[in-house]
């Protein structure tokens, strides 16, 4: 390239960034339908582990119809929250952006395969993840922010956008989830916890939860409880009421059978085994069952689990909190995003956050976004 060509190129770049600075800054939420609506899922990545590698792909058309100048983007924490979610500091976090020919549907489980052009480091260094207060409202504000001074130029009509997070260190769970969109998932909040869990004889936190991503007619009921330090035998109870069980008023204080500080929150209309099993995230329990296609939208039912712990009390059992479950209308359609993650930042491969169902965190891009 001769001197004239280099000067011309420099001039073009200078003018382009000058235009970007002159045009009013704007924001865009992806997916757009979730700008003011809580997503149908929750993602423990990129902040639910301490040393992850996470890639997320967005379709170019969901971000811009032309050339965008992106100088920041944000996540929002999952909501509602019964208690404060603690923040923490990452001493060394790297975030790269790049155009990619990979789509959410063709994303590979091999990180390198999703990189089809030169990546640009837009953020590198220490990052303080903010704490999130307890709240009964949703969605949360986009207050998990990343910003940079040199805008990343992205041509939305010629490819898709790839973000690549890397945090060196030893990976472990950290319990920080962000709001997420799941293609085909319900268009609302499927699971709402209530009540207070009992106490085990050893330090344990039994968190009963359910996945939103397929709580729809023809979908899958997926109830989990984790984490545990050892294997406990348990049972999962389903009921149609949280106020009565026959002639018995609920909640029922189980001190009367020798289990003080434990309560029965749901009618015991169906009881199934909820035995624990070891996974890559530790020891937990899981129950999955198909939801009949004819199940009415809006049907509400309840779940609760109890575990055997001979040392906990005279009755030898510990109850979890209750969980209100609602059958949702499927949001349907394909996904504008997908996410791949590993707890190990040095890993060459990862797992999709929502398995065979595409989806990823809901984000808000900032910059000049035509």
C-alpha positions in Angstrom: 0.0 0.0 0.0 1.5 3.4 -1.0 1.6 6.5 1.1 -1.4 8.0 -0.7 -3.5 4.9 -0.1 -2.6 4.8 3.6 -3.5 8.4 4.0 -6.8 7.9 2.2 -7.6 4.9 4.4 -6.7 6.8 7.5 -9.0 9.7 6.4 -11.9 7.3 5.8 -11.5 5.7 9.2 -11.2 9.1 10.8 -14.3 10.4 9.1 -16.2 7.2 10.0 -15.4 7.5 13.7 -16.1 11.2 13.5 -19.6 10.4 12.2 -20.1 7.8 14.9 -19.2 10.4 17.6 -21.5 13.0 16.0 -24.6 10.7 15.8 -26.7 10.4 19.0 -25.8 7.4 21.1 -28.5 4.8 21.4 -29.2 1.4 23.0 -30.7 -1.8 21.6 -31.9 -4.8 23.6 -31.5 -8.3 22.0 -33.9 -10.0 21.7 -36.0 -6.8 21.2 -39.2 -8.5 22.6 -37.5 -8.7 26.0 -36.7 -5.0 26.3 -39.2 -4.6 29.1 -40.2 -8.3 29.6 -38.4 -10.8 31.8 -36.8 -13.6 29.8 -38.0 -17.2 29.8 -34.8 -18.6 31.3 -31.8 -17.8 33.4 -28.1 -18.2 32.5 -25.4 -19.0 35.0 -22.8 -17.9 32.4 -20.8 -15.8 32.1 -20.8 -14.9 35.8 -22.1 -18.1 37.5 -18.6 -19.5 37.7 -15.3 -17.9 38.7 -13.1 -18.8 35.7 -15.1 -19.4 32.6 -14.7 -19.2 28.9 -18.0 -18.2 27.3 -19.0 -17.4 23.7 -22.2 -15.9 22.6 -23.4 -15.4 19.0 -26.1 -12.9 17.9 -27.6 -12.7 14.4 -26.3 -9.5 12.7 -29.9 -8.4 11.8 -31.0 -8.4 15.5 -28.3 -5.7 16.2 -28.3 -3.5 13.2 -29.5 -3.2 9.6 -26.3 -1.5 8.5 -23.0 -0.6 10.2 -23.0 -0.2 13.9 -20.5 1.4 16.2 -20.7 -0.6 19.4 -19.0 1.0 22.5 -20.6 -1.1 25.3 -23.1 -3.6 26.3 -24.9 -4.7 29.5 -26.6 -7.7 31.1 -29.3 -7.7 33.7 -29.6 -10.1 36.6 -32.4 -12.6 36.8 -35.5 -11.6 38.7 -37.4 -11.7 41.0 -34.9 -12.4 43.8 -35.7 -13.4 47.4 -32.3 -12.4 48.7 -29.3 -10.2 47.7 -27.0 -11.7 45.1 -23.5 -10.9 46.1 -21.1 -9.3 43.6 -17.4 -10.0 43.3 -14.2 -8.8 41.6 -12.5 -10.4 38.6 -8.8 -9.5 38.7 -8.4 -10.2 35.0 -11.3 -10.5 32.5 -10.9 -10.3 28.7 -13.8 -9.7 26.3 -13.4 -9.9 22.6 -15.8 -9.1 19.8 -15.7 -10.3 16.2 -17.8 -10.9 13.1 -18.5 -14.5 12.4 -20.2 -16.6 9.7 -21.4 -18.9 12.4 -25.1 -18.6 13.3 -26.9 -19.5 16.6 -28.0 -22.7 14.9 -24.6 -23.7 13.5 -22.5 -22.8 16.6 -19.9 -25.4 17.4 -19.1 -26.9 20.8 -15.4 -26.2 19.9 -14.6 -22.6 20.7 -12.0 -22.1 17.9 -14.5 -23.2 15.3 -16.8 -20.3 16.1 -14.0 -17.7 15.3 -14.1 -17.0 11.6 -12.5 -13.6 11.5 -10.0 -11.5 13.5 -11.2 -10.9 17.1 -10.9 -7.4 18.7 -10.2 -7.0 22.4 -12.7 -4.5 23.6 -12.2 -5.0 27.4 -9.3 -6.3 29.4 -8.5 -6.0 33.0 -10.2 -6.0 36.4 -13.9 -6.0 36.6 -16.2 -5.5 39.6 -19.5 -7.5 39.2 -22.2 -5.5 41.1 -24.3 -7.0 43.9 -28.0 -7.3 43.2 -30.6 -6.5 45.9 -33.6 -8.7 46.6 -36.6 -7.6 44.5 -40.1 -8.7 43.8 -40.3 -6.9 40.5 -38.9 -7.9 37.1 -37.1 -7.3 34.9 -34.0 -6.0 36.6 -32.1 -2.9 35.2 -29.2 -3.5 32.8 -26.6 -2.6 35.4 -23.9 -5.2 34.6 -22.1 -2.9 32.2 -19.1 -3.1 30.0 -17.8 -0.1 28.0 -14.8 0.9 25.9 -13.6 4.1 24.2 -12.8 2.8 20.7 -16.0 1.7 19.1 -16.2 -1.8 17.6 -17.4 -1.5 14.0 -19.9 -4.2 13.1 -21.6 -4.7 9.7 -24.8 -6.4 10.6 -25.7 -7.1 7.0 -22.6 -9.2 6.3 -22.4 -11.5 9.2 -23.2 -12.3 12.9 -21.6 -11.0 16.1 -19.4 -13.2 18.4 -18.5 -12.3 21.9 -15.7 -14.3 23.7 -15.2 -14.1 27.5 -12.1 -15.5 29.1 -11.3 -15.4 32.8 -8.2 -17.2 33.9 -8.1 -19.1 37.2 -9.7 -22.1 38.9 -13.3 -22.6 38.0 -16.0 -23.1 40.6 -19.7 -22.2 41.0 -20.5 -18.7 42.1 -24.3 -18.5 42.0 -24.8 -15.4 39.9 -27.4 -15.7 37.1 -28.5 -13.3 34.4 -31.8 -13.0 32.6 -31.9 -15.1 29.4 -34.0 -15.8 26.4 -34.7 -19.5 25.5 -36.2 -20.3 22.0 -39.4 -22.3 22.4 -39.4 -21.5 26.1 -42.4 -20.0 27.9 -43.2 -16.4 27.6 -43.1 -15.6 31.3 -42.0 -16.8 34.7 -42.8 -20.5 35.1 -41.3 -21.2 38.6 -41.8 -19.0 41.7 -40.3 -20.2 45.0 -42.0 -19.6 48.3 -41.5 -20.6 51.9 -38.3 -21.4 53.8 -36.2 -24.6 53.7 -35.3 -26.7 56.7 -31.8 -27.2 58.0 -29.6 -30.3 57.4 -27.3 -31.7 60.1 -24.3 -30.5 58.0 -24.0 -27.1 56.2 -26.2 -27.5 53.1 -28.3 -25.2 51.0 -31.1 -27.1 49.2 -32.3 -24.8 46.5 -35.4 -26.2 44.7 -35.8 -24.8 41.2 -37.3 -25.5 37.8 -36.3 -24.7 34.3 -38.5 -22.2 32.4 -37.1 -23.3 29.0 -39.7 -26.0 28.3 -42.5 -25.4 30.8 -45.1 -25.5 28.0 -47.7 -27.9 26.6 -45.7 -30.6 24.9 -42.5 -29.5 26.7 -40.6 -31.0 29.6 -41.1 -30.6 33.4 -37.6 -30.2 34.7 -37.2 -29.8 38.5 -33.8 -29.6 40.2 -32.4 -29.2 43.7 -28.7 -28.5 44.3 -26.0 -28.4 45.5 -25.2 -30.9 48.2 -21.9 -32.1 49.7 -23.0 -35.7 49.9 -25.7 -38.0 48.6 -29.1 -37.7 50.3 -32.2 -39.8 49.5 -35.2 -37.7 48.8 -38.7 -37.6 47.4 -40.4 -34.9 45.3 -44.0 -34.0 46.0 -46.4 -32.5 43.6 -49.8 -30.9 44.5 -52.6 -28.8 43.2 -52.8 -26.7 46.3 -50.6 -24.8 48.7 -53.4 -23.9 51.1 -55.0 -27.2 51.9 -54.3 -30.9 51.8 -57.7 -32.6 52.3 -58.8 -31.3 55.7 -55.3 -30.1 56.6 -54.4 -26.4 56.4 -51.1 -25.6 54.7 -48.4 -24.7 55.5 -48.2 -27.4 58.1 -45.5 -27.1 60.8 -43.8 -30.5 61.0 -42.6 -29.9 64.6 -45.6 -32.1 65.4 -43.8 -35.1 64.0 -40.4 -34.2 65.3 -39.0 -31.9 62.6 -39.1 -28.4 63.9 -38.3 -25.5 61.5 -39.6 -27.7 58.6 -42.9 -27.2 56.9 -45.2 -29.0 54.4 -46.1 -26.4 51.8 -47.9 -28.4 49.1 -50.6 -31.0 49.0 -49.1 -34.4 48.6 -51.1 -35.5 45.5 -48.2 -37.2 43.9 -44.9 -38.3 45.4 -42.0 -39.5 43.2 -38.3 -40.5 44.0 -35.9 -37.5 43.9 -32.7 -39.3 44.6 -29.4 -37.4 44.1 -26.8 -38.0 41.5 -23.3 -36.7 40.8 -22.8 -34.2 37.9 -20.0 -32.0 36.8 -21.4 -29.3 39.1 -21.5 -31.5 42.2 -24.2 -33.5 43.8 -27.8 -32.6 43.1 -31.3 -34.0 42.4 -33.3 -33.9 39.1 -36.7 -35.0 38.0 -37.8 -34.7 34.3 -41.1 -35.7 32.8 -42.9 -34.9 29.5 -45.8 -32.3 29.7 -48.8 -33.6 27.7 -49.5 -31.5 24.7 -53.2 -31.0 25.8 -52.2 -29.4 29.1 -54.0 -26.1 29.5 -51.9 -22.9 29.4 -52.0 -21.2 32.8 -52.4 -24.4 34.8 -50.8 -23.8 38.2 -49.4 -26.6 40.5 -46.9 -26.9 43.2 -43.8 -28.9 44.1 -41.7 -29.5 47.2 -39.0 -32.0 48.2 -37.9 -33.7 51.4 -34.7 -35.5 52.2 -33.7 -38.1 54.7 -31.2 -36.9 57.2 -31.2 -39.0 60.4 -29.0 -36.4 62.3 -31.1 -33.4 61.5 -34.0 -33.9 63.9 -36.1 -36.6 65.6 -38.1 -37.3 62.4 -34.9 -37.6 60.3 -36.1 -35.5 57.5 -35.5 -32.0 56.0 -37.9 -30.1 53.7 -37.1 -27.7 50.9 -38.9 -24.5 50.1 -42.0 -24.7 47.9 -42.2 -24.0 44.2 -45.2 -22.6 42.3 -45.2 -23.9 38.7 -47.2 -22.4 35.8 -47.7 -23.9 32.3 -46.7 -21.2 29.9 -47.5 -20.4 26.3 -44.5 -21.2 24.1 -42.7 -18.2 22.7 -41.8 -20.4 19.7 -39.6 -19.6 16.8 -35.9 -19.7 16.2 -33.3 -18.0 18.3 -31.4 -14.8 17.6 -28.7 -15.9 20.0 -26.9 -19.0 21.4 -24.3 -19.4 24.1 -21.5 -21.9 24.7 -19.7 -22.1 28.0 -17.1 -23.9 30.1 -16.1 -23.6 33.7 -12.5 -23.8 32.6 -11.1 -20.8 30.6 -8.4 -23.0 29.0 -10.8 -25.6 27.7 -11.0 -26.1 23.9 -14.7 -27.1 24.1 -17.8 -26.2 26.0 -21.5 -27.0 26.5 -24.5 -25.1 25.2 -26.2 -23.3 28.1 -29.6 -24.6 27.3 -28.6 -27.9 25.7 -30.4 -28.7 22.4 -32.6 -25.6 22.9 -31.0 -22.4 21.7 -30.8 -19.3 23.8 -28.6 -17.0 25.8 -28.5 -13.9 28.0 -30.6 -10.9 27.1 -28.2 -8.0 26.5 -28.4 -4.3 25.8 -25.9 -3.0 23.2 -24.8 0.7 23.3 -23.4 2.9 20.6 -24.6 4.0 17.2 -27.0 1.4 16.2 -28.8 2.1 12.9 
